[in-house]
Amino acid sequence: MREAFEIEVTTKLIKLKKSKAWLAEQVGISPAYLSDILHGNRIAEDRVRQIRKILKLEGD
């Protein structure tokens, strides 16, 4: 699931011409913490929901 989420987020960022640093700023976390979430090293379902909302992604 995490790998699919990372691909989904990366694809959407490319379409929006935005960076992961921009996304981290929108979420209010560091780029390193965002990377940990995307790689599945951190379990942060509240942040995942927040990322989905910001990027208007489908799913939980």
Phi and psi in radians as a Rosetta constraint file:
Dihedral C 1 N 2 CA 2 C 2 CIRCULARHARMONIC -1.106 0.35
Dihedral N 2 CA 2 C 2 N 3 CIRCULARHARMONIC -0.701 0.35
Dihedral C 2 N 3 CA 3 C 3 CIRCULARHARMONIC -1.109 0.35
Dihedral N 3 CA 3 C 3 N 4 CIRCULARHARMONIC -0.717 0.35
Dihedral C 3 N 4 CA 4 C 4 CIRCULARHARMONIC -1.126 0.35
Dihedral N 4 CA 4 C 4 N 5 CIRCULARHARMONIC -0.686 0.35
Dihedral C 4 N 5 CA 5 C 5 CIRCULARHARMONIC -1.129 0.35
Dihedral N 5 CA 5 C 5 N 6 CIRCULARHARMONIC -0.743 0.35
Dihedral C 5 N 6 CA 6 C 6 CIRCULARHARMONIC -1.077 0.35
Dihedral N 6 CA 6 C 6 N 7 CIRCULARHARMONIC -0.745 0.35
Dihedral C 6 N 7 CA 7 C 7 CIRCULARHARMONIC -1.131 0.35
Dihedral N 7 CA 7 C 7 N 8 CIRCULARHARMONIC -0.748 0.35
Dihedral C 7 N 8 CA 8 C 8 CIRCULARHARMONIC -1.066 0.35
Dihedral N 8 CA 8 C 8 N 9 CIRCULARHARMONIC -0.802 0.35
Dihedral C 8 N 9 CA 9 C 9 CIRCULARHARMONIC -1.134 0.35
Dihedral N 9 CA 9 C 9 N 10 CIRCULARHARMONIC -0.825 0.35
Dihedral C 9 N 10 CA 10 C 10 CIRCULARHARMONIC -1.072 0.35
Dihedral N 10 CA 10 C 10 N 11 CIRCULARHARMONIC -0.751 0.35
Dihedral C 10 N 11 CA 11 C 11 CIRCULARHARMONIC -1.075 0.35
Dihedral N 11 CA 11 C 11 N 12 CIRCULARHARMONIC -0.783 0.35
Dihedral C 11 N 12 CA 12 C 12 CIRCULARHARMONIC -1.133 0.35
Dihedral N 12 CA 12 C 12 N 13 CIRCULARHARMONIC -0.712 0.35
Dihedral C 12 N 13 CA 13 C 13 CIRCULARHARMONIC -1.080 0.35
Dihedral N 13 CA 13 C 13 N 14 CIRCULARHARMONIC -0.695 0.35
Dihedral C 13 N 14 CA 14 C 14 CIRCULARHARMONIC -1.105 0.35
Dihedral N 14 CA 14 C 14 N 15 CIRCULARHARMONIC -0.778 0.35
Dihedral C 14 N 15 CA 15 C 15 CIRCULARHARMONIC -1.067 0.35
Dihedral N 15 CA 15 C 15 N 16 CIRCULARHARMONIC -0.654 0.35
Dihedral C 15 N 16 CA 16 C 16 CIRCULARHARMONIC -1.460 0.35
Dihedral N 16 CA 16 C 16 N 17 CIRCULARHARMONIC -0.113 0.35
Dihedral C 16 N 17 CA 17 C 17 CIRCULARHARMONIC 1.000 0.35
Dihedral N 17 CA 17 C 17 N 18 CIRCULARHARMONIC 0.784 0.35
Dihedral C 17 N 18 CA 18 C 18 CIRCULARHARMONIC -2.117 0.35
Dihedral N 18 CA 18 C 18 N 19 CIRCULARHARMONIC 2.788 0.35
Dihedral C 18 N 19 CA 19 C 19 CIRCULARHARMONIC -1.803 0.35
Dihedral N 19 CA 19 C 19 N 20 CIRCULARHARMONIC 2.900 0.35
Dihedral C 19 N 20 CA 20 C 20 CIRCULARHARMONIC -1.157 0.35
Dihedral N 20 CA 20 C 20 N 21 CIRCULARHARMONIC -0.541 0.35
Dihedral C 20 N 21 CA 21 C 21 CIRCULARHARMONIC -1.106 0.35
Dihedral N 21 CA 21 C 21 N 22 CIRCULARHARMONIC -0.703 0.35
Dihedral C 21 N 22 CA 22 C 22 CIRCULARHARMONIC -1.081 0.35
Dihedral N 22 CA 22 C 22 N 23 CIRCULARHARMONIC -0.787 0.35
Dihedral C 22 N 23 CA 23 C 23 CIRCULARHARMONIC -1.088 0.35
Dihedral N 23 CA 23 C 23 N 24 CIRCULARHARMONIC -0.773 0.35
Dihedral C 23 N 24 CA 24 C 24 CIRCULARHARMONIC -1.020 0.35
Dihedral N 24 CA 24 C 24 N 25 CIRCULARHARMONIC -0.728 0.35
Dihedral C 24 N 25 CA 25 C 25 CIRCULARHARMONIC -1.110 0.35
Dihedral N 25 CA 25 C 25 N 26 CIRCULARHARMONIC -0.723 0.35
Dihedral C 25 N 26 CA 26 C 26 CIRCULARHARMONIC -1.110 0.35
Dihedral N 26 CA 26 C 26 N 27 CIRCULARHARMONIC -0.642 0.35
Dihedral C 26 N 27 CA 27 C 27 CIRCULARHARMONIC -1.384 0.35
Dihedral N 27 CA 27 C 27 N 28 CIRCULARHARMONIC -0.431 0.35
Dihedral C 27 N 28 CA 28 C 28 CIRCULARHARMONIC 1.524 0.35
Dihedral N 28 CA 28 C 28 N 29 CIRCULARHARMONIC 0.558 0.35
Dihedral C 28 N 29 CA 29 C 29 CIRCULARHARMONIC -2.292 0.35
Dihedral N 29 CA 29 C 29 N 30 CIRCULARHARMONIC 2.941 0.35
Dihedral C 29 N 30 CA 30 C 30 CIRCULARHARMONIC -1.351 0.35
Dihedral N 30 CA 30 C 30 N 31 CIRCULARHARMONIC 2.699 0.35
Dihedral C 30 N 31 CA 31 C 31 CIRCULARHARMONIC -1.011 0.35
Dihedral N 31 CA 31 C 31 N 32 CIRCULARHARMONIC -0.601 0.35
Dihedral C 31 N 32 CA 32 C 32 CIRCULARHARMONIC -1.148 0.35
Dihedral N 32 CA 32 C 32 N 33 CIRCULARHARMONIC -0.709 0.35
Dihedral C 32 N 33 CA 33 C 33 CIRCULARHARMONIC -1.167 0.35
Dihedral N 33 CA 33 C 33 N 34 CIRCULARHARMONIC -0.702 0.35
Dihedral C 33 N 34 CA 34 C 34 CIRCULARHARMONIC -1.046 0.35
Dihedral N 34 CA 34 C 34 N 35 CIRCULARHARMONIC -0.783 0.35
Dihedral C 34 N 35 CA 35 C 35 CIRCULARHARMONIC -1.027 0.35
Dihedral N 35 CA 35 C 35 N 36 CIRCULARHARMONIC -0.756 0.35
Dihedral C 35 N 36 CA 36 C 36 CIRCULARHARMONIC -1.055 0.35
Dihedral N 36 CA 36 C 36 N 37 CIRCULARHARMONIC -0.718 0.35
Dihedral C 36 N 37 CA 37 C 37 CIRCULARHARMONIC -1.127 0.35
Dihedral N 37 CA 37 C 37 N 38 CIRCULARHARMONIC -0.825 0.35
Dihedral C 37 N 38 CA 38 C 38 CIRCULARHARMONIC -1.141 0.35
Dihedral N 38 CA 38 C 38 N 39 CIRCULARHARMONIC -0.563 0.35
Dihedral C 38 N 39 CA 39 C 39 CIRCULARHARMONIC -1.531 0.35
Dihedral N 39 CA 39 C 39 N 40 CIRCULARHARMONIC -0.025 0.35
Dihedral C 39 N 40 CA 40 C 40 CIRCULARHARMONIC 1.412 0.35
Dihedral N 40 CA 40 C 40 N 41 CIRCULARHARMONIC 0.240 0.35
Dihedral C 40 N 41 CA 41 C 41 CIRCULARHARMONIC -1.442 0.35
Dihedral N 41 CA 41 C 41 N 42 CIRCULARHARMONIC -0.260 0.35
Dihedral C 41 N 42 CA 42 C 42 CIRCULARHARMONIC -2.256 0.35
Dihedral N 42 CA 42 C 42 N 43 CIRCULARHARMONIC 2.409 0.35
Dihedral C 42 N 43 CA 43 C 43 CIRCULARHARMONIC -1.745 0.35
Dihedral N 43 CA 43 C 43 N 44 CIRCULARHARMONIC 1.918 0.35
Dihedral C 43 N 44 CA 44 C 44 CIRCULARHARMONIC -2.500 0.35
Dihedral N 44 CA 44 C 44 N 45 CIRCULARHARMONIC 1.255 0.35
Dihedral C 44 N 45 CA 45 C 45 CIRCULARHARMONIC -1.042 0.35
Dihedral N 45 CA 45 C 45 N 46 CIRCULARHARMONIC -0.568 0.35
Dihedral C 45 N 46 CA 46 C 46 CIRCULARHARMONIC -1.127 0.35
Dihedral N 46 CA 46 C 46 N 47 CIRCULARHARMONIC -0.683 0.35
Dihedral C 46 N 47 CA 47 C 47 CIRCULARHARMONIC -1.222 0.35
Dihedral N 47 CA 47 C 47 N 48 CIRCULARHARMONIC -0.643 0.35
Dihedral C 47 N 48 CA 48 C 48 CIRCULARHARMONIC -1.080 0.35
Dihedral N 48 CA 48 C 48 N 49 CIRCULARHARMONIC -0.775 0.35
Dihedral C 48 N 49 CA 49 C 49 CIRCULARHARMONIC -1.070 0.35
Dihedral N 49 CA 49 C 49 N 50 CIRCULARHARMONIC -0.714 0.35
Dihedral C 49 N 50 CA 50 C 50 CIRCULARHARMONIC -1.110 0.35
Dihedral N 50 CA 50 C 50 N 51 CIRCULARHARMONIC -0.755 0.35
Dihedral C 50 N 51 CA 51 C 51 CIRCULARHARMONIC -1.080 0.35
Dihedral N 51 CA 51 C 51 N 52 CIRCULARHARMONIC -0.797 0.35
Dihedral C 51 N 52 CA 52 C 52 CIRCULARHARMONIC -1.040 0.35
Dihedral N 52 CA 52 C 52 N 53 CIRCULARHARMONIC -0.692 0.35
Dihedral C 52 N 53 CA 53 C 53 CIRCULARHARMONIC -1.175 0.35
Dihedral N 53 CA 53 C 53 N 54 CIRCULARHARMONIC -0.807 0.35
Dihedral C 53 N 54 CA 54 C 54 CIRCULARHARMONIC -1.063 0.35
Dihedral N 54 CA 54 C 54 N 55 CIRCULARHARMONIC -0.744 0.35
Dihedral C 54 N 55 CA 55 C 55 CIRCULARHARMONIC -1.565 0.35
Dihedral N 55 CA 55 C 55 N 56 CIRCULARHARMONIC -0.024 0.35
Dihedral C 55 N 56 CA 56 C 56 CIRCULARHARMONIC 0.972 0.35
Dihedral N 56 CA 56 C 56 N 57 CIRCULARHARMONIC 0.880 0.35
Dihedral C 56 N 57 CA 57 C 57 CIRCULARHARMONIC -1.673 0.35
Dihedral N 57 CA 57 C 57 N 58 CIRCULARHARMONIC 2.627 0.35
Dihedral C 57 N 58 CA 58 C 58 CIRCULARHARMONIC -1.281 0.35
Dihedral N 58 CA 58 C 58 N 59 CIRCULARHARMONIC 2.877 0.35
Dihedral C 58 N 59 CA 59 C 59 CIRCULARHARMONIC 1.847 0.35
Dihedral N 59 CA 59 C 59 N 60 CIRCULARHARMONIC -3.058 0.35
